[in-house]
Amino acid sequence: MAQRSFKTDASFLEKLAIGAIGTKRVLEDLALQGHTPVELERGSTGYKIWKTIKIKRVRVPDILCVNSGIRIESRAKTKLIISMSHSSADEERGWDFGLKNDDYVALVVCEKNGEEPVDWVADENVQYIKIIDLRKALAANKVIQEKPKGSQEGFETRLTWPSSVASSEGTITEISNKIKFKRTSDNRTISLSLSKKGITLTPCVQEGEVIGHYQILASVTPVLKEVPKREINPEKYYRNLLTSASISDRYGAAKAYSFLNREFDNAPLIDRINDNAEHIYVKLETAAALARSSSQLGYDFIESILNSDYLEHRLEAVIILGELPSERSGQLLIRVLTDGTQHEEIRGGAAWALGELNLKSTIPLLVSAFNEVSLPIRIEAARSLKRMCSSHVNTVLDFFRDASENERPGISWALGKYSEWNFKALTDRIDQGNLDMRQWGAYIIGSSNPTRIINEIEELKQNDPQLYFAVTVLWKITSSWVYQLKEY
């Protein structure tokens, strides 16, 4: 399979990052409102790219409020427009596929705050619209349908629910045939129309109301600042959903069981696993819930999927193990990582998932992965080791000291990226007679922020002039304007 170019990867990563950062902000906002939100669609709060194995998951909203059963689809925007992509030719690509009337869409704006694809920050303002209200506006012909992206039948179109959005903070001063607000920064009055392309908008604010940047002031649908709470009996509610005809209901119910935080009857979950007609991803979520409740059956089922005929099922099982913090999860992932018969990306996924678990006991096998021929496996092992440095940096430093020449580059990259190691703890482990260790030690120190270790680096100048010279040369090169200058 052809690999994506760097440019394509960067563009795709940026889109994932915007979505993930927006979803995290919505999770925070819902928690502040008193809900108990969890990630429902796996991966919606992360931006890990799986390059060769494509997982086609059950289509569900991004977030589930476990205490109420309310689901929220997070839509992060770089420009606040109430819009959705839609296909009338493919039901699964419809704007509201898998959504129920009492679900919500959450809108949040993300702004660029750096040079990297992941450098985005979400605005504080999160706004919610109920799915039934979006459907009502569509049925009433209050939605603008833009031209297809392509000329062939079935290409996605863009549906836009017209709205007027505040360009800055201010105070509403008048609502008539227009909305007027006084801008806080300069007291200038700003007027916004209550009509877009012949479609009348309904005000969502009142005179005298203080408004925020990006706040929707008028729309064809009601816009809420908070999601209304509702009372349910969680175990009874989700037990009933486990037998729903809707796969998204069953999937959500299985996921919810992992977060009930108390003892529950395992029988409904066991029934899902034993149902031969049940979807594999519902079974895996059910198994995860059982594993979290210390049920042997849950882990046994996940382990069986690690040898599935389908690579996407194996990868999903590996990812789920990375969410189950236990020594058994670590051992199962190590078995996958060291199994040369497994697909390269499955093994790389196991290395990645070990970083998610953050178990000290798995560090030796993670370091051993640097001896692999496969570059993707080594890359994922290095990334995981870097994440584990925050909890186990002294252990990683010990492995730097004792590593082979094949292993030391990956360990050094992890330590260099982490950069919060103790200077003396590092230099005490560098054998002055080991050239490879000294070279990579210079790389680790030279990858760090000079101002953090300015006092120690002056001592190094006296105690080890050669290492000091190597570090300062590296700093000079990497801080120069020519360091990342490209020819084209």
C-alpha positions as CSV (number, residue, x, y, z in Angstrom):
1,M,0.0,0.0,0.0
2,A,1.4,3.4,-0.9
3,Q,2.5,5.6,2.0
4,R,1.0,9.1,2.4
5,S,3.4,11.9,1.7
6,F,4.6,14.1,4.7
7,K,2.4,16.9,3.5
8,T,-0.7,14.7,3.4
9,D,0.2,13.3,6.8
10,A,0.7,16.8,8.3
11,S,-2.7,18.0,6.8
12,F,-4.5,14.9,8.1
13,L,-2.8,15.2,11.5
14,E,-3.9,18.8,11.8
15,K,-7.5,17.8,11.1
16,L,-7.3,15.1,13.8
17,A,-5.7,17.4,16.2
18,I,-8.4,20.1,15.8
19,G,-11.1,17.5,16.4
20,A,-9.4,15.9,19.4
21,I,-8.6,19.3,21.0
22,G,-12.2,20.4,20.5
23,T,-13.6,17.2,21.9
24,K,-11.4,17.5,25.0
25,R,-12.7,21.0,25.5
26,V,-16.3,19.7,25.3
27,L,-15.6,17.0,27.8
28,E,-14.2,19.6,30.2
29,D,-17.3,21.8,29.7
30,L,-19.7,19.0,30.3
31,A,-17.9,17.9,33.5
32,L,-18.1,21.5,34.8
33,Q,-21.8,21.4,34.2
34,G,-22.1,18.3,36.5
35,H,-22.3,15.6,33.8
36,T,-20.0,12.5,33.8
37,P,-18.8,12.5,30.2
38,V,-16.6,9.8,28.7
39,E,-15.2,9.3,25.2
40,L,-17.7,7.2,23.3
41,E,-16.1,7.1,19.9
42,R,-12.6,5.6,20.4
43,G,-9.9,7.9,19.1
44,S,-12.0,11.1,19.2
45,T,-9.7,12.7,21.8
46,G,-6.4,11.5,20.2
47,Y,-4.6,11.9,16.9
48,K,-2.8,8.7,16.5
49,I,-2.6,7.8,12.8
50,W,-2.7,4.2,11.8
51,K,-1.2,4.2,8.3
52,T,-1.9,0.7,6.8
53,I,-4.7,-0.9,8.9
54,K,-8.0,1.0,8.7
55,I,-10.4,0.4,11.5
56,K,-14.1,0.9,10.5
57,R,-15.7,1.5,13.9
58,V,-19.3,1.7,14.8
59,R,-20.5,5.2,14.1
60,V,-21.5,6.8,17.3
61,P,-21.3,10.3,18.8
62,D,-18.0,11.3,20.3
63,I,-19.2,11.6,23.9
64,L,-21.5,9.8,26.3
65,C,-22.7,11.3,29.6
66,V,-22.8,8.1,31.6
67,N,-25.0,9.6,34.4
68,S,-27.8,10.6,32.0
69,G,-27.3,8.5,28.8
70,I,-27.1,11.8,26.8
71,R,-24.8,11.6,23.8
72,I,-22.9,14.6,22.2
73,E,-21.3,14.8,18.8
74,S,-18.4,17.3,19.0
75,R,-17.7,19.5,16.0
76,A,-14.6,21.6,16.3
77,K,-14.5,24.5,13.8
78,T,-11.8,27.0,12.7
79,K,-14.7,29.3,11.8
80,L,-18.0,29.0,13.7
81,I,-20.6,27.9,11.2
82,I,-23.4,25.4,11.9
83,S,-22.6,23.1,9.0
84,M,-22.3,19.3,8.3
85,S,-21.2,17.3,5.4
86,H,-23.9,15.1,3.9
87,S,-24.5,12.5,1.2
88,S,-28.0,11.6,0.0
89,A,-26.6,8.6,-1.9
90,D,-24.9,6.8,1.1
91,E,-26.9,6.5,4.3
92,E,-23.8,6.0,6.4
93,R,-22.4,9.3,5.1
94,G,-25.6,11.2,6.0
95,W,-25.0,14.1,8.4
96,D,-27.2,12.6,11.1
97,F,-26.4,8.9,10.6
98,G,-26.4,7.1,14.0
99,L,-27.7,10.2,15.8
100,K,-31.0,10.2,17.9
101,N,-33.4,13.1,18.3
102,D,-32.2,13.7,21.9
103,D,-28.5,13.7,21.1
104,Y,-26.7,17.0,20.8
105,V,-24.1,18.6,18.6
106,A,-21.4,20.6,20.5
107,L,-19.7,23.5,18.6
108,V,-16.3,24.9,19.6
109,V,-13.8,27.0,17.8
110,C,-10.2,26.1,17.6
111,E,-7.4,28.6,16.9
112,K,-3.8,28.1,15.7
113,N,-1.2,28.8,18.4
114,G,2.0,27.4,17.0
115,E,3.8,26.0,13.9
116,E,3.2,22.3,14.4
117,P,0.1,20.5,13.1
118,V,-1.0,19.8,16.6
119,D,-0.6,23.4,17.8
120,W,-4.2,24.4,18.3
121,V,-6.2,25.7,21.3
122,A,-9.9,25.4,21.9
123,D,-12.0,28.5,22.8
124,E,-13.7,28.5,26.2
125,N,-17.1,29.0,24.6
126,V,-18.9,25.7,23.9
127,Q,-22.4,25.8,22.4
128,Y,-25.0,22.9,22.1
129,I,-27.8,22.2,19.6
130,K,-30.2,19.4,19.9
131,I,-30.4,17.0,16.9
132,I,-34.2,17.2,16.7
133,D,-34.0,20.9,16.3
134,L,-31.5,20.6,13.4
135,R,-33.8,18.0,11.8
136,K,-36.8,20.3,12.2
137,A,-35.0,23.2,10.5
138,L,-34.0,21.0,7.7
139,A,-37.6,19.7,7.2
140,A,-38.8,23.4,7.2
141,N,-36.3,24.3,4.3
142,K,-34.3,26.6,6.6
143,V,-31.0,25.0,5.6
144,I,-28.7,26.0,2.8
145,Q,-27.4,23.2,0.7
146,E,-24.1,24.0,-1.0
147,K,-22.9,22.6,-4.3
148,P,-21.3,19.2,-4.3
149,K,-17.6,18.9,-3.8
150,G,-17.4,16.8,-7.0
151,S,-19.3,16.4,-10.2
152,Q,-20.3,12.8,-9.8
153,E,-23.6,11.7,-8.2
154,G,-23.3,10.7,-4.6
155,F,-20.5,13.2,-3.7
156,E,-20.9,14.8,-0.3
157,T,-22.6,18.2,-0.1
158,R,-22.5,20.8,2.7
159,L,-25.6,21.6,4.8
160,T,-25.5,24.9,6.6
161,W,-28.0,26.1,9.2
162,P,-27.8,29.9,8.9
163,S,-26.7,31.9,12.0
164,S,-25.2,35.1,13.1
165,V,-22.1,34.9,15.3
166,A,-20.5,37.6,17.5
167,S,-17.1,38.6,16.3
168,S,-16.0,39.9,19.7
169,E,-17.2,40.3,23.3
170,G,-19.9,42.8,24.0
171,T,-23.3,43.6,25.3
172,I,-26.6,43.3,23.4
173,T,-28.2,46.7,23.0
174,E,-31.1,46.1,20.6
175,I,-33.1,43.3,19.0
176,S,-35.4,44.4,16.2
177,N,-35.0,43.6,12.5
178,K,-31.3,43.4,13.5
179,I,-29.3,42.4,16.5
180,K,-27.0,45.2,17.8
181,F,-24.3,44.8,20.4
182,K,-21.7,47.2,21.8
183,R,-18.2,45.9,21.4
184,T,-16.3,45.8,24.7
185,S,-12.9,46.7,23.3
186,D,-14.0,50.1,21.8
187,N,-17.7,50.6,22.6
188,R,-18.5,50.5,18.9
189,T,-22.0,49.3,17.9
190,I,-22.0,46.2,15.7
191,S,-25.2,45.3,13.7
192,L,-26.0,41.7,12.5
193,S,-28.8,40.8,10.2
194,L,-31.6,38.5,11.2
195,S,-31.9,37.1,7.7
196,K,-29.5,35.0,5.7
197,K,-30.2,34.2,2.0
198,G,-33.9,34.9,2.6
199,I,-34.1,32.7,5.7
200,T,-35.3,34.4,8.9
201,L,-33.1,33.8,12.0
202,T,-34.5,33.7,15.6
203,P,-32.5,35.6,18.2
204,C,-30.8,33.4,20.8
205,V,-30.0,36.3,23.2
206,Q,-31.8,39.0,25.1
207,E,-31.2,42.8,25.3
208,G,-28.7,43.6,28.0
209,E,-27.1,40.2,27.8
210,V,-23.3,40.1,28.0
211,I,-22.0,38.0,25.1
212,G,-18.7,36.3,24.3
213,H,-16.5,36.0,21.2
214,Y,-17.9,33.3,18.8
215,Q,-21.3,33.2,20.6
216,I,-24.2,32.4,18.3
217,L,-26.6,35.4,18.6
218,A,-29.3,34.2,16.2
219,S,-30.0,31.0,14.3
220,V,-32.7,28.8,12.7
221,T,-32.3,26.5,15.7
222,P,-32.2,27.1,19.5
223,V,-28.6,27.2,20.8
224,L,-27.8,26.3,24.4
225,K,-24.9,27.0,26.7
226,E,-25.5,23.9,28.8
227,V,-26.9,20.4,28.2
228,P,-30.0,19.8,30.4
229,K,-29.5,17.1,32.9
230,R,-31.9,14.1,33.2
231,E,-32.1,11.3,35.8
232,I,-31.8,7.7,34.9
233,N,-31.0,4.4,36.8
234,P,-27.8,3.8,34.9
235,E,-27.6,0.0,35.3
236,K,-31.2,-0.5,34.3
237,Y,-30.9,2.0,31.5
238,Y,-27.8,0.4,29.9
239,R,-29.0,-3.1,30.5
240,N,-32.0,-2.4,28.4
241,L,-29.9,-0.8,25.7
242,L,-27.7,-3.9,25.5
243,T,-30.6,-5.6,23.7
244,S,-31.6,-2.7,21.5
245,A,-32.0,-3.3,17.8
246,S,-29.6,-0.3,17.2
247,I,-25.9,-1.3,17.1
248,S,-25.0,2.2,18.3
249,D,-27.2,1.8,21.4
250,R,-25.6,-1.6,22.2
251,Y,-22.1,-0.3,21.6
252,G,-22.8,2.8,23.9
253,A,-24.3,0.6,26.6
254,A,-21.3,-1.8,26.5
255,K,-19.0,1.2,26.8
256,A,-21.0,2.7,29.7
257,Y,-20.6,-0.4,31.8
258,S,-16.9,0.3,32.0
259,F,-17.7,3.5,33.9
260,L,-20.5,2.6,36.3
261,N,-17.9,2.4,39.1
262,R,-19.7,-0.2,41.1
263,E,-20.6,-3.8,41.1
264,F,-23.1,-4.9,38.5
265,D,-24.7,-8.1,37.1
266,N,-22.3,-9.5,34.5
267,A,-24.9,-11.7,32.9
268,P,-26.2,-9.2,30.3
269,L,-22.6,-8.6,29.2
270,I,-21.8,-12.3,29.0
271,D,-24.9,-12.7,26.8
272,R,-23.5,-10.1,24.4
273,I,-20.2,-12.0,24.1
274,N,-21.9,-15.3,23.6
275,D,-24.2,-14.0,20.9
276,N,-22.7,-15.2,17.6
277,A,-24.7,-12.5,15.7
278,E,-23.3,-9.6,17.7
279,H,-21.0,-7.1,16.1
280,I,-17.3,-7.7,17.0
281,Y,-16.8,-4.1,18.3
282,V,-19.8,-4.4,20.6
283,K,-18.3,-7.7,21.9
284,L,-14.9,-6.0,22.4
285,E,-16.4,-3.2,24.4
286,T,-18.3,-5.7,26.4
287,A,-15.1,-7.6,27.1
288,A,-13.4,-4.4,28.2
289,A,-16.2,-3.7,30.7
290,L,-15.8,-7.3,32.0
291,A,-12.1,-7.0,32.2
292,R,-12.4,-3.8,34.3
293,S,-14.7,-5.6,36.7
294,S,-11.9,-8.2,37.1
295,S,-13.7,-10.9,35.1
296,Q,-11.5,-13.5,33.5
297,L,-13.9,-13.9,30.6
298,G,-13.2,-10.3,29.4
299,Y,-9.5,-10.7,29.1
300,D,-9.9,-14.2,27.6
301,F,-12.1,-12.8,24.8
302,I,-9.7,-9.9,24.0
303,E,-6.8,-12.4,23.9
304,S,-8.7,-14.6,21.5
305,I,-9.1,-11.6,19.1
306,L,-5.4,-11.0,19.0
307,N,-5.2,-13.9,16.6
308,S,-8.3,-13.0,14.6
309,D,-8.3,-13.5,10.8
310,Y,-9.0,-9.7,10.5
311,L,-6.1,-7.3,11.1
312,E,-8.5,-4.4,12.1
313,H,-10.0,-6.6,14.8
314,R,-6.5,-7.4,16.2
315,L,-5.5,-3.8,16.2
316,E,-8.7,-2.8,18.0
317,A,-8.0,-5.4,20.6
318,V,-4.5,-4.1,21.0
319,I,-5.8,-0.5,21.5
320,I,-8.3,-1.6,24.1
321,L,-5.6,-3.4,26.0
322,G,-3.8,-0.1,26.2
323,E,-6.9,1.3,28.1
324,L,-6.9,-1.5,30.7
325,P,-4.3,-0.7,33.3
326,S,-3.2,-4.1,34.5
327,E,-0.1,-6.4,34.4
328,R,-2.1,-8.9,32.3
329,S,-2.7,-6.2,29.7
330,G,1.0,-5.5,29.6
331,Q,1.9,-9.2,29.2
332,L,-0.6,-9.6,26.4
333,L,0.8,-6.6,24.6
334,I,4.4,-7.8,25.1
335,R,3.4,-11.1,23.5
336,V,2.1,-9.3,20.5
337,L,5.1,-7.0,20.3
338,T,7.6,-9.9,20.3
339,D,5.6,-12.1,18.0
340,G,7.3,-12.0,14.6
341,T,4.3,-13.5,12.8
342,Q,2.1,-10.5,13.7
343,H,1.6,-7.7,11.1
344,E,4.1,-4.9,11.5
345,E,1.5,-2.3,12.4
346,I,-0.1,-4.7,15.0
347,R,3.3,-5.0,16.7
348,G,3.8,-1.2,16.4
349,G,0.4,-0.8,17.9
350,A,1.4,-3.0,20.8
351,A,4.4,-0.8,21.4
352,W,2.2,2.3,21.3
353,A,-0.3,0.7,23.7
354,L,2.5,-0.1,26.2
355,G,3.1,3.6,26.5
356,E,-0.5,4.2,27.2
357,L,-0.4,1.6,30.1
358,N,2.8,3.2,31.5
359,L,3.8,0.0,33.4
360,K,7.4,0.0,34.7
361,S,7.6,-3.8,34.3
362,T,7.2,-3.5,30.5
363,I,10.1,-1.1,29.9
364,P,12.7,-3.9,29.3
365,L,10.7,-5.4,26.4
366,L,10.0,-1.9,25.1
367,V,13.7,-1.2,25.0
368,S,14.4,-4.5,23.3
369,A,12.1,-3.4,20.5
370,F,14.9,-1.0,19.4
371,N,16.7,-4.1,18.1
372,E,13.9,-4.7,15.6
373,V,14.6,-4.4,11.9
374,S,11.2,-2.7,11.4
375,L,11.4,1.1,11.6
376,P,7.7,1.6,12.5
377,I,8.0,-0.7,15.5
378,R,11.1,1.2,16.7
379,I,9.4,4.5,16.2
380,E,6.4,3.5,18.3
381,A,8.6,2.1,21.0
382,A,10.5,5.4,21.2
383,R,7.3,7.4,21.4
384,S,6.0,5.2,24.2
385,L,9.3,5.3,26.2
386,K,9.1,9.1,26.0
387,R,5.6,9.1,27.5
388,M,6.8,6.7,30.3
389,C,9.7,9.0,31.2
390,S,7.3,11.2,33.2
391,S,6.8,8.4,35.7
392,H,9.9,6.2,35.3
393,V,12.7,8.5,34.2
394,N,15.4,7.0,36.5
395,T,14.6,3.5,35.2
396,V,14.9,4.8,31.6
397,L,18.3,6.5,32.5
398,D,19.5,3.1,33.8
399,F,18.6,1.5,30.5
400,F,20.5,4.3,28.7
401,R,23.6,3.3,30.7
402,D,23.2,-0.4,30.1
403,A,21.9,-0.4,26.5
404,S,23.4,-1.8,23.4
405,E,24.4,0.5,20.5
406,N,21.2,-0.6,18.8
407,E,19.0,0.4,21.8
408,R,20.6,3.6,22.8
409,P,19.4,5.9,20.0
410,G,15.7,5.2,20.8
411,I,16.3,5.7,24.6
412,S,18.2,8.9,23.9
413,W,15.5,10.3,21.7
414,A,12.9,9.6,24.4
415,L,15.1,11.2,27.1
416,G,15.9,14.2,24.8
417,K,12.2,14.8,24.1
418,Y,11.2,14.4,27.7
419,S,14.0,16.8,28.8
420,E,13.0,16.9,32.5
421,W,15.7,14.5,33.7
422,N,18.2,15.4,36.4
423,F,21.5,16.6,35.0
424,K,23.7,14.8,37.5
425,A,21.6,11.6,37.3
426,L,22.3,11.6,33.5
427,T,26.0,12.5,33.6
428,D,26.7,10.0,36.4
429,R,25.5,7.3,34.1
430,I,27.8,8.3,31.2
431,D,30.9,6.1,31.0
432,Q,33.7,8.4,29.8
433,G,35.4,5.4,28.1
434,N,32.3,4.5,26.1
435,L,32.3,6.7,22.9
436,D,28.8,5.7,21.8
437,M,27.4,6.5,25.3
438,R,29.1,9.9,25.3
439,Q,27.9,10.8,21.8
440,W,24.3,10.0,22.7
441,G,24.7,11.7,26.1
442,A,25.7,14.8,24.2
443,Y,22.5,14.4,22.0
444,I,20.3,14.2,25.1
445,I,21.8,17.2,26.8
446,G,21.9,19.2,23.5
447,S,18.2,18.4,22.8
448,S,17.2,20.1,26.0
449,N,16.5,23.8,26.9
450,P,19.9,25.4,27.7
451,T,18.3,27.8,30.3
452,R,17.1,24.8,32.3
453,I,20.6,23.5,32.9
454,I,22.7,26.6,32.6
455,N,24.4,26.1,36.0
456,E,25.2,22.4,35.4
457,I,26.5,23.0,31.9
458,E,29.2,25.4,33.3
459,E,30.3,22.6,35.7
460,L,30.5,20.3,32.7
461,K,32.8,22.7,31.0
462,Q,35.3,22.1,33.8
463,N,34.7,18.4,34.4
464,D,34.3,17.1,30.8
465,P,35.4,19.7,28.2
466,Q,34.9,17.3,25.3
467,L,31.3,16.6,26.2
468,Y,30.7,20.3,26.8
469,F,32.1,21.1,23.4
470,A,29.8,18.6,21.7
471,V,26.7,19.9,23.5
472,T,27.4,23.5,22.7
473,V,28.1,22.7,19.0
474,L,24.7,21.0,18.9
475,W,23.0,23.9,20.6
476,K,24.6,26.3,18.1
477,I,23.4,24.3,15.1
478,T,19.8,23.7,16.3
479,S,19.3,27.3,17.3
480,S,20.5,28.7,14.0
481,W,18.0,30.1,11.5
482,V,19.5,27.7,8.8
483,Y,18.8,24.6,10.9
484,Q,15.5,23.7,9.3
485,L,15.9,25.9,6.2
486,K,14.6,24.0,3.1
487,E,15.9,24.3,-0.4
488,Y,12.4,24.5,-1.9
